[in-house]
Amino acid sequence: MWSIVVAAGSGRRFGGAKQFAELMGRPLLAWAVDSVAQLSNGVVVVVPAERLADLPPLPDVDRVVAGGATRSESVRAGLAALPASAEVILVHDGARPLADVQLVRRVIDAVSRPDGAAGALPGVAVTDTLRSIDGAPVDRAGLVAVQTPQGFQANLLRSVHASSPEATDDASLIEAAGHRVVVVDGDPTNLKVTDPSDLWVAKAQLAERRRTDPDERSGDHTGEDGVMADEERTPVPDLRVGNGFDIHRFSDDPDRHCVLGGVRIPDTPGLVAHSDGDPVAHAVAEALLGAVGLGDLGSHFPDTDPSHANADSMVLLAEVVGKLADAGWSAVNVDCSVIAERPKLAPHRDEMVARLSEVVGAPVSVKGRRAEGVGALGSGEAIVALASALVARR
């Protein structure tokens, strides 16, 4: 019985390689390995090629290999590193640190008994109300949310991967080849870390598991009542929310350029401002400052200061991020809405998101809306940006 832990993603939504983010003093990936190692004869970990040389310590890992451009390619890299003697293979996500031994055993049992299925996956009931993209309601009664680890008979998993197919998970490939896949009871706490805030949830669940499960608890850190020492308890995160607003009207000056989210927008008039007039960067900066009570953008960069004339607003935003860090805070994420009749944001949104996220050091989303012909915004006289920021004490 061997396991493949797939951890070769870039973590775009997380803002970085989340599998190496720290969770209670260890990389997230190490916790995922723990989930399958105790029931496996060996574990293969698949990581980005550029991280092979500087991996953190990963006990219980037998082999580490470089992944591919897709999840399926990475699974195939893991398969190539497994011994031919493997009869059952688990495939687990490196971003799921909370799969417990009972869940893993259910998956293994479903494929290893004499009448076992070709594949097994854990699933949990969908509790949210669902609608399709076109707005039609979806019956959730027959739906489950799929988790990992997923288990497979080794010869069948190798067979379906032989033609290098692509899918979001391996159970889909097994089913597409005509083999039977069963769903076993999953665990609602088997969280997949997607956003930085998920680390707080994972940390709280791990701390509670240590407190209540004797097998998870170290005697050196618990009292006679079984309660963990103060240093082992998960602190309640200190989170703050701030809002930002900025508006600029279009300029008649042909020498001014329109800049939104650090991206110069061609064929669009510039905006009236003392700086380069980037309302998106300004709103994001205002939201960050407001979250921790550091005043507004004008108090730090007054328009009466000639040194700020035509200043690059992304440079000012970087200075704001530095002020937050000096005060002991960092951004968790920022969401920004831009209200304008012109220009169209869609062709530039990805570049704006990338530049803003890089400067803020956390995920930043940008959405565009029209004013539907209402007022000065609707007539195309100005652009408004609104932002909400979540920050955490470092």
N, C-alpha and C positions, 0 to 999 in steps of 0.2 A: 504494500500500500504506500504509494508515493504522492506527494503534493506538489503542485506548481502554484507559487504565489506570484501573481502578475502585478508588477509595479513599475511599468515602463512609460507611464503617461507623463505629460508635461504639466498637468494641473492648471490648465488655462483658467478655468472658472475659479479655482482656489487662489490664483495669483502666484503660483510657483509649484514646485514639486512637492505636493502634499504628503506623499509617502515618506518623506524624510522630515516632516514637521515633528516637533517634539511634543510628546504626550506623556505627562508625568515622568519626565526625565529620560524617556527613551524615544527612538524614532517610531512613528506610527507603523511603519513596516514591520518593526520587531514585534509589535503586539499582534499583527495579522499572522506572522509566522507562528507565534505561540498558539494561536487558535487551532492550527492543524498539526503542529509538530508532535504533540504527545500521542496522537493516534496514527502517526505515519512512520514508515521505515526510513524515509528520507524526504528532504524538502529541497526543491529547486526554486530559486528566486530569480525573477526576470526584471532587470532594471534598465534605465536608459544607458546607452553605450558610453556616454560621456561621464557617467557616475561609477563605472567599474573600478577606476583607480582610487576613488576616495570614499568608499562605502563606510558607513558607521558600523560598529561591531554588531553582528547578527548571529547570536548563538543558535544552535540547532539547525543551521543551514548547511547543507552538504555541497551544493553547487550554486554558483551565481553566473548568469549568462546575460548577454546583451539582448534587449528586445528589438522589435521592429517598429514600423511606422503605424501599424494598426494593432488592435487587441489580438486579433486572430494570428497575426504574424508573431506576436510575442508568445502566445500559447504554443505555437509550433516551435519556437526557439526553446521553450521549456521542455517540450516533448522530446526534442532531439537530445537533450541532456539526461533523460531518464534511462535507467537500466532496462534491458529487455525483459527482465524478470518481473517488472511491475504488472500486477494484475488488475488493480483498481487505482484510478487516478482522481485526485481531488484538484479542482481548479478554484483558487480563491483570490479575491481582490486584495491588493496590498493596502487599500484604504478602508478595509473593514476590520477594526481592531477588537470587536466585541463578540464574535461568534464563540459560544461556549461549547464545552466538550459534548454536552448532550445533543446539541444541534448537529455537530459534526458526526456523532455516532449514528444519528438517524439517517443522515445522507449515506454513510458507508453501508449501513445495514440494508438499505433499499436496493443496492446494486450488487452486494457481495453474497447474499443468500442464494441457494440453488435456483430458486424461481425469480431471481432479482431482475430488475429492469435494466435496460441499456444505460440509462442515466437517471439521476435524481437531483432535484433542486429544492431548496427551502423556499417557501412562499408564505406571505402573511396577507390576511384579508385587507382589501382596500376600504378605508373608512371614510375618505373624503367623497363628497358628491362630485361626479364626473360629468363633463360635457365634451363633445367633440369640438374641433376647431371652428366648425360652422355654427356652433351654439346648440346643437341638438343634445338632449340628455343621453347619457350612456348608463346602461344597467350595470351596476358594479357587483351584482350578486355572484356572477360567475368569474370574477377577476381576482387575481392575487398579485401582489408586488413581489418580484423575484429577487432573491438574495444569493449570496455565495457563502460557503463553498458549494460548488456543484460537483457531484461524483459521477464517474463513468467507468464502464468496463474498458480496460486499457486498449484491447485490440480494436474495439469499435471506434474509440476516440482517435486513435492513430489512423484508422481507415478513412474516416470522414475528413481528416485534415490532409490526406495525401494529395488531393487536388488543389490545395491552397485556397479554400473558400473563405469568404468574409461574413461575419455575423457579429451581433453585439454580445452574444454569449454562446457557449459551446452546446448547451442543450438545444438551441435552435438548429444547429448543424446536425446533431444526432437525430432529431425529429424529421428534418428535411430528408434524411437518408432512409426514412421509413422505420426507424427503431423507436421503442417505447421509452418515454420519459415520464417519471412519476413526480408528484409534488409532495414533499413531506412538510410537517409543521415547521415553519420558520420561527423567528423570534423578533418581536417588534423592537427590541433593544439592539439588534444586530445592525447598528448604524453604519451607513457608508458616508465617510467624511467627504463633503463636497465644498463647503464654505468654511472660512476660518472659525465662524461661530460654532460649527459642529464640534470643534475640539473641546469647547467648554462642556457640551452635552456628553461627549465621550468620557471626559475626565470625571464628571459627576457620576456617571454610571459605573465606571471602574472603581471609584472610591466607595460607592455603595456596595458593590459586589465584594470588595475586600472586607467591608465592615460586617457583612451578613454571611459570607461563605468562609468557613474555617479553612478550606483548602486554598483560598486566595489570600489568607491573612498571615502576616508574619508576627510571631509572638513578641518580637523585639519592639513592635510599634503599637501594641494594643494593651489596654489595661485589663484588670480582672473582669470588668463588665463587658469586655469585647469591643469597647469603643476605641477607635483609633486615636493615637496621639495627635495633638493639634497640628504638628507639622505635616501629618499625612492626610488631613482632611482637605477636601477641595474647597477653596474659598469661593464665596459668591463673587462673580466677576463684577468689577466696577465699570459699568457701561454708561455712556452719555450720548444723547442725540442732539444734533444741531441742524438748523435750517439756514439756507442762504438764498439771497435774491439779488439779481442784477438786471438792469435794463439799459440799453444804449440805442439811440436813434441812428439811422444811416447818415453818413456824411456826404457832402457835395465835393469834398476834397479829392481830386483824382489821384493824389499821391498816397492816400491811405488804403490799406489792404484789410479785407475782412478776415479776421482770425477767430476761430471757434474751437475750443478745446485744444489749443496749441497747433491747429492745422490751418494753413492759409487756404482760403476758399477762392478759387479763381472766378473771374467774371461776376464778381459781386462787390458792390461798394463797401468801403470801410465804414467803421462805426465811430461816432464822436466820443472821444475819451481823452484823458490826460496820458494814459498808457496806450498800449496797442488796442485797447477796447475789446478784450476777449470776455464776453459776459459769462461763458461757461466756466472758464478758469476762475473768474471772480466769484461766481455763486458757490463753487466748490470750496474755495478758500474761506468765504464767509461762513459756510456751514461748519467747517472744521474749527474755526475760531470760536463760533458761537457755542459749539458743543462743550467746550471747556472754559467758557467765560473769559476769553482773551480779547474781547472787544470786537471791532469790525475792521474791515480791510482799510478803510480810510484813516483809522487811527494809527495804523502801522505804516501806511504808504500814502500820506496826504497828497492831494493834487496840487498843493501849494509848493511842494518840493520839486524844484526843476530837475533833480537827478532822476526822477521817475517819469520824465517826459518820454513818451513812446516806449516805455519799459515793456519787456517781454513778460506777459502775465504768467507764463508757466514758470519763469524764474521767481516771480513773486509767490506763486503757489508753493514752490519748493521751499522758500523761506518760511512760509506758514507751517509747512510740515515739520521743518526744523524747530520752530517755536513750540509746536505740540510736543515734540520729542524732548525738548529741554524741560518742559513742564511735566514730563512723565507719562505722556499719552501717545497712542498711535491709532491710526484709522483701521477700522474693521472693513467697512465698505462705504461707498458713496453712490447715491442714485440721483441723476440729474435729468430734468425735463427742459427742453428748449421749445419755446413758443414763437413761431415765426412763419410768415408767408413765403419767405425766401431767405436763404437758398434751401434746396433740398438737402437734408442731412444724410440720407441713406448712402450716397456714394462715399461719404467721408467718415461715417460713424465708426467703422472698425479702427481706423487710424486714430480718431479722437479717443476712443476707449483705451487703445494701447498706450498712447502718450500720457493720458491722465492717470491711468493705473500705475504706470512706471514712476511718475513723479510722486503720487500719493503714497505708493507702497502698499496698495490694497486694491481690490476690485472696484472699478468705477463703471457704472452703466450710464448710457446716454440715450434718451428717447426724444423724438421730435413730434411736435403737435402744431397744427394750424389754428389760427384764431377765428376761422370761419367768417372772415369779413367783418368782424366786430371791432370797432374803434380803430385806434392808431396802429395796433398790431395787425388787425385784419386788413388794413389798407397798405401794409408793407412799409410802414414808417420806422419801425423799430424791432428789436429782438429782445426777448425776455428769457432769462434762465433761472430756474428754481433747482435747489439741491438740498438733499437730506443726507446727513453723515452720521454714521455710528462709529464711536471711538471707544477704546478700552484703555484702562490704566495699565501701563507697562509693568 
